[in-house]
Structures are given as C-alpha cells and as structure tokens.
Amino acid sequence: PRALAGGCPVQHAGAGEPAPRPMSECPALPNWPLVKVLPYIMKYKGKYGLRTSKMWADSFDKLGPVYVATDVSLKNKGKLVLVSSPEYLKVLDMPSDDIRGIFDTVWSLKDYYRINHPDEKLNPFLLRGEEWRKGRMAVNPHMFNVKAAKSYLPKINEAANSAVARIEDYEENLDDFCTFASMDMFNAMALGINLQATAGDHEGRRVTQAMLDALNSMIKIVQQAPWCEHDWLKFGAWTTFEEKWRLGCVEVEALIERSLAQPEQQGFLPAFLAEARDISRFQAVSMVAVLLFAAADTTSATLANTLLNLSRNPQVQARLREELRAELAGGDWNEDARCTYLNWVLYENQRLTPTLTVSHVRSDIEEDVVIEGQVIEKGSTIFFSHYNIAKQVDRPDEFIPERWSDEEKAKRKGT
C-alpha cells in the first residue's frame, strides 16, 4: 500500500508536469441553492430510500475519481470529498495520532449521549485516539479472533438453522427474512440468546422491532440532516430518534441482564463485561448496543445481496450448492470445511453489491494532499468509494466469482 500510495503531502509539479488543480476547481455535486439540490436528489429516490449506489456510479462517470460531495452544513466547516482511486492510500498513510473508528461521523449518537447522559463517559467507539483504541482492544479478544469465533459459532449455527426452517414463510418478503435472521444470529453470537424472531416468536419480534426502530431512526436523522449543527434543519427527526434510541437501548440492557442470568453464560458479552476493567458498565452497554444495531443491519444487507446475486446467476448457485453438499454433507458449518467457492461468492458479492458503498477514511485531514492531480485542502473530510473502484475491472456488472481464483488474481497484480 505504501508503494502504491507514492507519498503523502502536496508536491510541486516537475518540469512538464501539470500543476495540481486547486480546490476551487474540484468537480462538485449540486450543493446550493436548494432549487438545484432537490431535483438531483429526487432523481435517485427509490421505494426504500436513496439509491446511493446508482448515485455514486453516475457521479463517478460524470465528475471523475475526486469530487466534492457536500460543502455545506459540515460541523468542521470543511468540505466532504469522495475519492474513487487507490491513491486514497496517500491519506491513510498520513502520520496521525488522531485514530478513530467508523462511528466517528455519527454525530447523532454523540449528541444523544451528551444530552441525555451528561455525567457518563462516552462509549469509546464514539471517541478518537487512545480512548477509541482502548475500547476496540477491549472487544477484540472476545469477538475478532479464531478462538472466540469457535466459541460462538454453535450459537450462530443454531440460530441460522431455526431461521432457514422458516424461509418459505417469507416467499413474499425476503427482506424481512434477512433482517430477522440477522438479528437472531447476532443476538445468539453476542448474548447466547436466540430471539426466534424469524420463527415468529411474539416477544422476539417485539424486541427485534424496537431495536430496528432505533437503528432506522438513527439512519433517518443522519440522512435528513447530515453533520448538521442547526436544530431547525432536523425536521423533527431528532425527537423521534431520541425516543426510539432510548427504547432500543432499554431492550438491549434487558437482553444483557437476561444473558448474564443464564446458568451457562454464552456469547462473547459476559467475558467482555468481566474483563473490561477500564470501561464502565454504562459504556459497555452502549458499546454492545452500537455493535448490535450496526452488525445486524450490515449482516442483513450482505445476506440479502448474496441471495439476490445467486438468484440472478443460477449457474453460480448450482456450483455453490455442489460445493456445500460435498464439504458439509447437509450439516453445519465447521472449521474443517474448505469452501473455496463460497469465499469467492462472498468476495464477488461485496465487489458488485457492497454492504456499504463508501467508507470513512479521515476527518479533518491535517495537511493538504494531492490525489489524481487534485488538491484536497486541510480540514476536509474524505470518504473512499470502494464501490466505484471495484467497478474498474473487466465485465464490471457481471457476477463472476471465478475472478477471485489465484490465477485470476495473479493476472491483475499491479493493477
């Protein structure tokens, strides 16, 4: 990555080289006045919200690999720049002690806890620097390693099996199946509790819906007033978010108490709480709530996209089924299985229909940087569009898992 990035700060053009373009000449999406913004946004409005993937792809085709996505209502007063080039590594390679996680830009959660719990320390996932690192390192041993995964894999298998047994009930709405199954699996993994929402359990559905309402209200307010510091622009969404998030957290805390009361504690949460010495119980509950809401939503999207791509490509589905039958013989996933083609399918799924179309690279960059000949000024926030970069391949709109074989990857080396 460092070799690909090729250096970080702004460098003067050499003899015969064009000078970097100033920020004032950077292509930009319509930002102001509203008479220009609204027609642009409405063009991508779909039944379930904005068709962001289509919007990013069209913007890339029209504006190129670097453009300003918004220059108004940013709390840091800097511009939000979208980059669709591997040169974004220049930004990641910039020296900085100000490390942060993916929730850094979710201002709604930070404001909620500061307003409603002013005497409590913020969840480390919402912080930066050393506090963020400590929070992440506290979770890692219990969640993000092979030993931990082996401990909670049986609970995921159990939840997955109970969900799949009811999949025919969702013939008319596979979206709900993906959502309920993901919530069941993640609660089983984290808390050792299968809510049985997919199976139609009344209490499981009620708890799941409360958590989904909390997540959706958070997404809605961020979409309606991203990074906005003006309350009057939030269109009443803030009050709804506060109430829904509060109710969702009440359900999460009740689930945590239920998990800790089990004779044989399962899931990663009990061990995490027992060893999180530098993290208060309040912070730990908030961390689990954020993980639960975020992980279940992304799992649901990944599952839905995978099923969609398989249904559109029956030859891929047939080969995958053949491999799974050979490796698992109709049983559960296990560590001895060698499902190479399954991995290719998952990689290709994330290339063609990524769970997130953009990822946050760096807020408030500390110095000017040049990407693709374009100066991005100090103080800007940069997002990286892996969706657009992943389309820069042969036959980009086709679902071809074989492109992830060792032979095909070798052909792309250096590109």
N, C-alpha and C positions, 0 to 999 in steps of 0.2 A: 504493500500500500504506500509506503513512503516513496519508493521509486516511482510509482505511478503518479503520486501527487506532485513530485518535482519541485518542492519548495513551497513556502507559505506566503511571506509578505509581498506587497507590491514591489515589482522590479521595473526598472526603467527599460524601455524598449531598446534593443540593439540596432545597429545600422541596418536600414532596410526593413526593419520590422514596424508594423503599425503600432502606434501608441495605444495603450489601453483606453477603452471608452469610459468617460466619466459617468458617475451615477445618474446624472441628469439625462443621459442618452440611453439609459437602460429601458428596454421594452417593458410595457406595463399593461396589466388588465385594467378595464374601466374601474375607476375608484370614486370619482366625484365629478359632477353632481349626481344626485340620485337618479335623475332622468336618464343618465347613461348606464348606471349600475343595474337598475331593476330589469330592463329588457334583457341584459346579458344573463343575469341570474335566472330569470324565468325561462330562458331557453333550455336550461338544464334541470328544471324542476320535474320530478317524476312522481309516481304514485306514493312512494315511500320516502320522499325527500330528494335532495340534490343528487344528480347522477355525477358524482365527483370524478369518477374515473374518466368518463367522457369529457368532462370539462378540462382535466389536466392534459389529456391527449390532444384535444383541439388547441389548447393554449401552446403546447409544445410545438405543434405543427406550424402555428401562426407566428409565435413570438421567439421560438428558439430555446436553447438549453438554459438560459438565465433570464428571468424576468421578475418584475416587482408584482407580487400578488396583492398587496394592500399597503397603502401609506397613510391610512387614517385610523384613528381610534386605538393605536398601539400604546399600551401603558408606558413603554420605554421610549416612546416618541420616535423610534427608528422604523425603518421600512421592513416589511416581511418579504423576503426574496425566495423564490422557488428555483432550485437548481436540479437540472436533469443531465448531469455529466459526472463521470468518475472523478473529475477534478474537485468535487466537493471534499475529497480527502485532504485537500490543502487546508480546509477549515478544521477538520478533525485533528490535523497534525499541528495546529497552532498550540503553542505552550499555554496552559491554563491550569490554575489551581481551582477554578470555579466549576468543578464537575457537577452534573445534575442528571436527573432521570427523566423519563418520558412524561411525568406528570407536572413538570416544572411550569409549563404554559397553561395548565388548567387552573386559571385564576379563580373560578367559581368555588372549587373545593377549599382553596386557601382562604378566601373571603368568608366562606361558611364557618370554618372552624375559628377564625379570628373574631368573628362577630358573636357567635353563639357559645364559644368556649374560650373566652379571652385569657383565662388563668391556666389553661393547659398548653403544654408544648405541642407544636405541630407534628403530625405524622412525618417521620423522616423522609418518606417517599415524596413529600411535597417541598422538601428543602433542597439546599445545594451544598456543595463542598463536603467537608468532613462529616457533617451530620447526615447527609444523604448516604455517603459511603458506609457509615456505621450501621444505618438501617438496612441497607442492602446486604451487608456482610452478616447481619444477624439472621436474615431469612435464608441465605444461600445454603447453609449446611442441612436445612430441613426440607428444602424444596428443589434446588437446582443441582443435583448430582445423582450419580447412578445408584448409590446406596439408598438414598432417600426414595428415589423412584421405585426401587424394588419393594420398599415397604408399603407404598400406597397404590401400586399397580393392581393388586387384587380388588381393592375397593372401586377403582375405575372400571375394571372388567365387570364387576358385579352390576354397577350402575348401567354400563353400556349394554349388557345382556338384557336387563329388565326393560330398557328403552327400546331396543331392537324388536323385542317380542310384541311391542305395540305399534310398530311403524305403519302397519296397514290402516290404523285408525286415523292416520294423518294424510291420507291419499290426496285430500283436497287442500291441505295446508302444510306442506313440508317445512315451511319456515318455522311454524310453532314447534314441530318435532325437534328441529335443530336447536332451538332456543331452550326448550325444556330439558332435552338430553344433555346439553352442555352444562346447565345449572345443576342437574343431578350429578353429573360426573365430577364437577369441580367441588361441590359440597362434600361428596364422598371422599375425594382426594384430600381436601383441607381439613375437614372436620370428622371424617369417618361416618357421615350421615347421608344416606340416600333419601332425598325428599320424595322420590317416586312421583314427581310432577308429571313426567312423561306418561306414567301409568294412570294418571287421572286422580291421584290421591287429593282429596279436598284440601287438607291442611297444607300439603306440599305445594299445591297450586297457589294457595293464598300467600304463603311465604315467598314463593318464587315471583309472583306478580308484584309484591311490594318491593322486592329488590330490583326487578325490571323497571318499575315506575321510577325508582330513584335514579337508575342509570340513564333512562331516557330523558328525564327532566334535566339532568346534567348536560347531556348532549345537546338538548334543545336550546338551553340558555347560551351555551358556547357558540352554537350556530347562529343564534339570533343577534348576539352582541359580542363577537369575539374580541377578547383583550380590551373590552370597553370599560372606561372608568366613569362613564356618565350613566347614572342610575335611570334617568328618564329614557334612555335608549333601550332598556331591557324589556320594555313592553309587558310588564307584569310577570315575566317568566321567573324572576328571582324569587318571588313569594311562593310560587308553585314548587320551585326547586328546593327551597329551604324545607318545606313541609314534607315533600316526597323523600328527600335525602334523610331527614330525621327519622321518618318511619322505616325506611330501609335499614338504617343503622340499628334501630330498635330490634328488628328481626335478626340481624346479624349477631347482635350481642346475645339474644336469646338462644340462637343456634350454638354460639360458643359455650354458653353455660351448659347446654344440653350435651355438648361434646365432652366437656370436662367432667361431667357427672357419670359418664359411661364407665362401667366396671373395667372394661378393657379399652383404654383410650386408643383411638386410631386416627389416621390422618397426620399431617405434619404440624398442625396447630398446637396441640398440647406440649410437645417437646420444645417448640419455638417459644411459647409463653414461659416455660420453666427455665429456659436459659437466657432469655432476653433481659439481662441484668441492667443494662443502661437504658432500657426503653420502658416507659411506664405502661401500665395496663391500658390506660386510655389510648396511648399511641399505638399499642399493639392491636387493639380492636379496630382502630381507624385503618391501620395497615392492612389487616385482613379484609375489611370492607372494600377498600380500594382494589386489592388483588382479586377479590371475589367478583366484583362488578366488572372489572376490566377483563379478566381472564375468561369469564363465562361468555362475554359478548364477542371477543375475538375468536374463541373456540367455535361458537355458533356460526359466525361468518365463514370460518375456514371449512367447517363441515358442510354448510350449505353450498359453498362454491365447489367443493370437491364432488359432491353428489350431482351438481349441475353439469360440471365438465364431463363426468363419467356418463351421464345420460345422453350427452351430445356426441359422445365418442364410444359407441358400443364395442368397437374392436379393442379399445383400451380396457373397457370394463371386463371383457371376456378374458383378456390376458391376466389382468389383476386377479380375477376370481380364480383362475387356474393356479396362480402362484400361491394365493392364500390357502386354497384347499390342499396344495402339496405341502406347504410349510406348517400349517396349523391344524389340518385334518378336521376342521369344524370346531376346534377348541378355542380357548382364549389366547390372546397374545402372550408370548413368553420370551424370555431373554435368549433362548436358543434359536428362535426363528430368524431366518435370513431372508427377509422380504425386500430384496433389492428393487424390484419393480414398484413396490408400494412407495419406497422412498422417492423414486423418480417421479411417480404420480404426484406426490406431495410437493416436490420441488417445482414441477411444472405448474401445479395449481397456484402456487404463490407467485410464479412468474407472470402468468396470464391474468389471474384474478387475485391479486394480493389482498390480504386481510386489511391492511392499511395501505392506501395509495401513496402516502407521503410519510416520512418520519422526521422528527425534530433533530436537527444537527447541533445547532448552537444559538443561544440567545445572546444578544448584545455583544457581538464579536468585538474583540479588544483592539483590533487594528484593521486598516483597510486590507483587502485581499483581492487578487485578480483571478477570476475563473472564466475560462473561454474568452479571454480578452476583455472582460467586463469588470470594471472596478465595483466592488461592493463595499460600501463605506462602513467604517467603525460605528458600532451601535446597532447595526442591522441584525435581524433575526433570520437565520437561514433554515429552510426546510429542504429536504432531499427527496426527490420523486424517483423512488426505485421502480415505480410503475412505468414511467417513461423510459428509463434506462433499459429495463427488461424487454421493452418492445424493439430495441435496436439489435435484432437478430434476424436470421433468415426465417421466412414464413412466420412472422411475429404473432399473427392472430390465430394460429393453429395450435391445438393442444397435442404436443408431441413429447411424451415422457422420455422417449429414447434419446432426446438431445442431452440428457444428463448422464449418459453412459460414459465410462472412462475414455473411450475412443472419441466420442463427440466433444467432450470437454478438452481433450488434447488438441483437437483441431482449432479450438477457439483461444488457445493460450496466447496471451499477449494482446488480445483484442479488448 
